Amino acid sequence: MRSAGGGPETFIDFANARSEPAVVHWLDYGGQRRQYAVLQPGEGYRQQTYVGHPWVVTTVRGVGLVCFLPDHRTLRAVVR
């Protein structure tokens, strides 16, 4: 997966429902992870992004947990 250009601006509301920290990364145009946030258990935040820009959430050790693809509507991305 990698980001593709040209999509409209949107938002993702990330929420960490795990008992451990979760790390939020944007996947850039080359498919490389770019860290944006570390969410402690129970924390959340709103991330500005674009349709066509995938996001991956990992453990602090870099193990992938889930990928999210933005929609034209703001959606909630709960990490379990």
N, C-alpha and C positions, 0 to 999 in steps of 0.2 A: 504494500500500500504506500501511496505517496500523495501529496497535495497536488491538486490541479487548479489552475487559475480560472478566473472569470465568474465565480459564483457570487451571489449577493451576500452582504453582511448579515450575520445572525449571531445568536448566543447559545451557549450550552450552560446549564446549571449543574455543576458537578456536586455530588454528595458522597461522602465516604461512610458507608454503613458497616464497614469492617471493624474488627477489634485491633487492627494494626494500621500504621500509616500507609497511604496510597500516593503514588507519584504520577502526576498528570504530564503527559508529553504531547506536543504537536508533532506530526510526521511531516517533515518539510518536503520540498519538491524533489529531493533525491531519495526520499524514504527514510531519512535519518531522524532519530528521536531528538527533540529539542525540549528540555524540561521547562515547565511553566509553573508548577506548584507542587508542594507536598502537603497533603491533607491529613491531619491527625484524625483519629477515630471520632466520628460525629460531626466533623467539619465539612463545610461546603463553600463554594464560591461560584460566581458567574464569570464565564470566559467569553470574550468577544472573539469571533472567528468568521469563517466564510463557508458557504456550501461548497463542498468539494475538498475541504481540508479535514482529513481524518485525525482523530486523537486516540492515543492509547494510554491506558492506566496500568501501572506496574507496581510490584512490591518495591521496597527500598533497595532490594538486591537486583532489580531489573527484570524480574520474572513477569511476563505479560499476564494481566488479569482479564482485560476486556478492551475492545475497540469501540469507538463511537464515531458515527458519521453525522455531521450537522444537517439539520433540516432547515427549510426556510422559516419555520416557527421555532421559537425558543422551547427546547425540550429539557427535561430533567434527566441527567445521567447518574444513576445510583450505582455505586461500586459496592458489590457484596462479596 
